[in-house]
Amino acid sequence: MSIVRIGVVGAGSVAQRGILPHLSQSDLSDRLALTAICDPAPGRADAAAEKFGIPQQFTDYDDFLANANVDLVILATPIGMHYAQGRAAILAGKHVHFNKTMTTTSAEATDLINLAAERGVKIVASPGEMNRPHNQAIRKMIQSGAIGDLCWAVCGASFGRYHENEEFRQGNDPLSNIDPSWYYRKPGGGPLYDMTVYALHGLTGILGSAKRVTAMSGVRMPMREFRGQMVPCDADDNTLILIDFGNNVFAMAYGTPAGSISEGFSGSYFGTKGQIVGLKLNGELFDYPGSDQADSHPHGRWAGNQWILPHVTTAHQQIDEHHVYEDIMQLVDWVRTGTPAVASAEHARHVIEIIEAGLRAAETGQTQILTTSFS
Ligand SMILES: NC(=O)c1ccc[n+]([C@@H]2O[C@H](COP(=O)([O-])OP(=O)(O)OC[C@H]3O[C@@H](n4cnc5c(N)ncnc54)[C@H](O)[C@@H]3O)[C@@H](O)[C@H]2O)c1
């Protein structure tokens, strides 16, 4: 397949800020065509199609699957919809890119993995944190004993008021009046599925599959304010998970309303002879392929790390959500050339199991043995 025809489902914040601007760049016309958009919100699909020059618009997902000229579906919808929508797309013979998080349970992830294999389609699950050279470098340093015997690690993220404040939620037209309430509701809401998922992809990409988890969790903010309205929140927003990697190596992952003890989504790793905290080994910045280029970013090395993802060439450096674009392009390559993507559904399933088992451990008070792994 020389040109992969792509349909985007959900024309919300991430689609408008990242996916649609990236995929409508002219440098991609030898590989892909953005052919369809689907969103049920009144006027949103039409407005996005006009803004980004997309030929087909749909307001109904079944209609989209039946009638859109697409080979590959990008799901940019609320997390709780991904399983059913992904399943339907696979059954319709489409390759699927799942924005994080792919599903909310590992059983759902297994079902999608099996179904995709049965139907001969490819699925990629963001976030591909192991595409990042600094995470690969941390893995190598730990494996080579740079910090001695690893003892423990910590990673995580906090909601803050990030989603309430996103640019595309502040206006009154169909492209800017996007409601973030689903981020605070079950299924799929809460900082674990939305943000800690990045940190857990990094942690497990670096340390490998985990064995057991236990946790404490609950709802700390039962209401949030968005544009003068109070939004009820029932998804756990304050969770601390303890993770056992075997051989008495432990980690803690947090997903909380506020506060952070890690840099970005990156973890901190503590060993008998040293530590890796963020991008520093024993207090000094460490090098990795592309770190010089990352340093040339006007906002520094963390921001510059977005520029050194393999597909983020000049035209794409100035567009947001670089990592989402990277994962999508790896799926496009996989479809066209047979080179598998880094962001595997099996890795995503293991992370989903850690989250799911963490929530179950908190509810039951019982440590949970993990059953999935990835390589
Ligand atoms: N916002 C971010 O910063 C960000 C960054 C990276 C990844 N993501 C991921 O991208 C996905 C979407 O997040 P978002 O922030 O853009 O959400 P959003 O709420 O801004 O947009 C979701 C869109 O999906 C549409 N939608 C709802 N039901 C639908 C259906 N049945 N069919 C088609 N469209 C439907 C909504 O109308 C809305 O336009 C999530 O998986 C999220 O985790 C978000």
The ligand as an SDF file (V2000), in Angstrom:
LIG
                    3D

 44 48  0  0  0  0  0  0  0  0999 V2000
   -5.8110   16.6830   25.4290 N   0  0  0  0  0  0  0  0  0  0  0  0
   -4.5640   16.2430   25.4680 C   0  0  0  0  0  0  0  0  0  0  0  0
   -3.6370   16.9350   25.9260 O   0  0  0  0  0  0  0  0  0  0  0  0
   -4.2070   14.8930   24.9420 C   0  0  0  0  0  0  0  0  0  0  0  0
   -2.8500   14.6520   24.6070 C   0  0  0  0  0  0  0  0  0  0  0  0
   -2.4850   13.4080   24.1010 C   0  0  0  0  0  0  0  0  0  0  0  0
   -3.4590   12.4270   23.9640 C   0  0  0  0  0  0  0  0  0  0  0  0
   -4.7530   12.6830   24.3250 N   0  0  0  0  0  0  0  0  0  0  0  0
   -5.7270   11.5830   24.1740 C   0  0  0  0  0  0  0  0  0  0  0  0
   -6.5170   11.8770   23.0230 O   0  0  0  0  0  0  0  0  0  0  0  0
   -7.8440   11.3880   23.2070 C   0  0  0  0  0  0  0  0  0  0  0  0
   -8.8130   12.5360   23.0610 C   0  0  0  0  0  0  0  0  0  0  0  0
   -8.4840   13.5180   24.0420 O   0  0  0  0  0  0  0  0  0  0  0  0
   -8.9420   15.0230   23.8460 P   0  0  0  0  0  0  0  0  0  0  0  0
   -8.3190   15.8000   24.9430 O   0  0  0  0  0  0  0  0  0  0  0  0
   -8.7400   15.4510   22.4590 O   0  0  0  0  0  0  0  0  0  0  0  0
  -10.5010   14.8760   24.1650 O   0  0  0  0  0  0  0  0  0  0  0  0
  -11.6290   15.9600   23.8420 P   0  0  0  0  0  0  0  0  0  0  0  0
  -12.6740   15.8140   24.8610 O   0  0  0  0  0  0  0  0  0  0  0  0
  -10.9800   17.2840   23.6410 O   0  0  0  0  0  0  0  0  0  0  0  0
  -12.1810   15.4960   22.4260 O   0  0  0  0  0  0  0  0  0  0  0  0
  -12.8540   14.2800   22.2550 C   0  0  0  0  0  0  0  0  0  0  0  0
  -13.7280   14.4040   21.0040 C   0  0  0  0  0  0  0  0  0  0  0  0
  -14.3510   13.1350   20.7790 O   0  0  0  0  0  0  0  0  0  0  0  0
  -15.6440   13.4210   20.3170 C   0  0  0  0  0  0  0  0  0  0  0  0
  -16.5090   12.2610   20.4630 N   0  0  0  0  0  0  0  0  0  0  0  0
  -17.2700   11.9020   21.5140 C   0  0  0  0  0  0  0  0  0  0  0  0
  -17.9530   10.7790   21.2150 N   0  0  0  0  0  0  0  0  0  0  0  0
  -17.6150   10.4250   19.9700 C   0  0  0  0  0  0  0  0  0  0  0  0
  -17.9990    9.3620   19.1000 C   0  0  0  0  0  0  0  0  0  0  0  0
  -18.8790    8.4320   19.4670 N   0  0  0  0  0  0  0  0  0  0  0  0
  -17.4570    9.3120   17.8420 N   0  0  0  0  0  0  0  0  0  0  0  0
  -16.5820   10.2510   17.4620 C   0  0  0  0  0  0  0  0  0  0  0  0
  -16.1730   11.2870   18.2330 N   0  0  0  0  0  0  0  0  0  0  0  0
  -16.6860   11.3660   19.4770 C   0  0  0  0  0  0  0  0  0  0  0  0
  -16.0900   14.6220   21.1460 C   0  0  0  0  0  0  0  0  0  0  0  0
  -17.1970   15.2800   20.5470 O   0  0  0  0  0  0  0  0  0  0  0  0
  -14.8310   15.4560   21.1430 C   0  0  0  0  0  0  0  0  0  0  0  0
  -14.8050   16.3430   20.0520 O   0  0  0  0  0  0  0  0  0  0  0  0
   -7.8490   10.7330   24.5790 C   0  0  0  0  0  0  0  0  0  0  0  0
   -7.5550    9.3760   24.3880 O   0  0  0  0  0  0  0  0  0  0  0  0
   -6.7190   11.4060   25.3100 C   0  0  0  0  0  0  0  0  0  0  0  0
   -6.1800   10.5600   26.3250 O   0  0  0  0  0  0  0  0  0  0  0  0
   -5.1520   13.8950   24.7770 C   0  0  0  0  0  0  0  0  0  0  0  0
  1  2  1  0
  2  3  2  0
  2  4  1  0
  4  5  1  0
  4 44  2  0
  5  6  2  0
  6  7  1  0
  7  8  2  0
  8  9  1  0
  8 44  1  0
  9 10  1  0
  9 42  1  0
 10 11  1  0
 11 12  1  0
 11 40  1  0
 12 13  1  0
 13 14  1  0
 14 15  2  0
 14 16  1  0
 14 17  1  0
 17 18  1  0
 18 19  2  0
 18 20  1  0
 18 21  1  0
 21 22  1  0
 22 23  1  0
 23 24  1  0
 23 38  1  0
 24 25  1  0
 25 26  1  0
 25 36  1  0
 26 27  1  0
 26 35  1  0
 27 28  2  0
 28 29  1  0
 29 30  1  0
 29 35  2  0
 30 31  1  0
 30 32  2  0
 32 33  1  0
 33 34  2  0
 34 35  1  0
 36 37  1  0
 36 38  1  0
 38 39  1  0
 40 41  1  0
 40 42  1  0
 42 43  1  0
M  CHG  2   8   1  16  -1
M  END
$$$$
